[in-house]
Amino acid sequence: MTGTERTTPATDALMQRVVSNVLSAFEAMTRNKLRSVLTSLGIIFGVGSVISMLAVGTGAKQEVLEQMKLLGANNIIITPVIEQEEGKVAEDENEKTKEKKRFTPGLTLLDGESIRTSLPHVDFVSPEVVVETMAVREGLKRTTKLVGVDRPYFRTSDFTLEKGTLFTAEQVARSAPVAIIGHAIRTKFFTREEPIGRRIKCGSLWLTVVGVINERHITRQNAQHLGLRDYNYDIYTPVNTLLLRYKNRTLVTRQDVQNASRMRSSDDETKKQTNYHQIDRLVVRVDETAYMHPLAEVISRMLQRRHNDVVDFQVTIPEELLRQEQRTRDIFNIVLGAIASISLIVGGIGIMNIMLASVLERTKEIGIRRAVGATRRDVLLQFLAEAVTISVTGGILGIGLGFAISSLIQRMTGILTIVSAVSVVLSFFISISVGMIFGIFPAIRAANQDPITSLRYE
């Protein structure tokens, strides 16, 4: 006879004993359905709260990751701002007029070229110029943004082509009238034919479409928070094409002279609002994240020197801003999770109280079981099984409640919630642990009852 065959009867007896104790626990719960339901309410709401709070936290993390995709993880963004003034306050108007205003060329393509050629660890530099214009084709029109970009622009974030090609080096060099359109522009103006090789009128110039960008999903919250426009309605052309054929703010035209003469009688605030920057944004891609902050400081000093100590630009590291936002959200989620966990503790205390009352109420039943041969272990397992069963049942119902709360939060507030498998497993494990921890003391107390005294209990 093998060892396995010798241990089989003992194993079967142990399994029968466990099953018997579990069935006894279920029978006790069914006799007091209302009490069992009320006992498990704390676990139900506790597990539901934990799952919903973790869902809010996971959704917040997902939003931050999406924002980082939109902005680019290793990008340093330089934007033009209104000139910042500093110095001593003039005592009278005569002294004020004597002050000489320093000249600044504003943010230009030469700034980007200087950064690219002078600084190490710079992968590429991408300028961006935005002009409001009217797109017209086959009797349809729509106001849109014509964006002048360079070839590396589409590597700054998650731009992907649906069809066609990006600008070639030759098209950029000769300022060719070509365009890459967004998904929404294609849907509006090219419903019946393929856009590649067709022309669309932007302002006074016809541009030949060479590519179409895949649809980019940007929530309204992300657009407002990050200051992003809807890229799906943009039309892209080489930056040299836009500066040569549309608008170059660094060149003085006859219209600019006329506008300046009209502004002589206007106030100083109107003059300050004049946009003299050649480009609207400059994106610097850094090859390693560790160099982001040092390069940002060097770029700031370099531009200040090139702009004659006039601070008319802003250097931003989106990754750091998003990390701070994520840190704030993490703290918020930890606080909410801690508050939700209190419900589980309260539910555990409720289980212990009810089980202690059940031990007192069923003292005679315990004595009878002990008298007919049940051991202390049997009584311990029975009451522990009751506590765990209540917890498991509450945990299962709490998981369903957590899904419902998460869906309700997203529907009513617009906050993204994602219920992950980890949060479900963790909450269920916690519910079982609560039942065992808070059920062990009543179970031990029931097991230690004196059989003779229990039989005499009325």
Secondary structure, 3 states (H helix, E strand, C coil): CCHHHHHHHHHHHHHHHHHHHHHHHHHHHHHCHHHHHHHHHHHHHHHHHHHHHHHHHHHHHHHHHHHHHHHCCCEEEEEECCCCCCCCCCCCHHHHHHCCCCCCCCCCHHHHHHHHHHCCCEEEEEEEEEEEEEEEECCEEEEEEEEEECHHHHHCCCCCEEEECCCCHHHHHCCCCEEEECHHHHHHHCCCCCCCCCEEEECCEEEEEEEEECCCCCCHHHHHHHCCCCHHHEEEEEHHHHHHHCCCCCCCCHHHHHHHHHHCCCCHHHHHCCCCCCCCEEEEEECCHHHHHHHHHHHHHHHHHHCCCCCCEEEECHHHHHHHHHHHHHHHHHHHHHHHHHHHHHHHHHHHHHHHHHHHHCHHHHHHHHHCCCCHHHHHHHHHHHHHHHHHHHHHHHHHHHHHHHHHHHHHHCCCCCCCHHHHHHHHHHHHHHHHHHHHHHHHHHHCCCHHHHHHCC
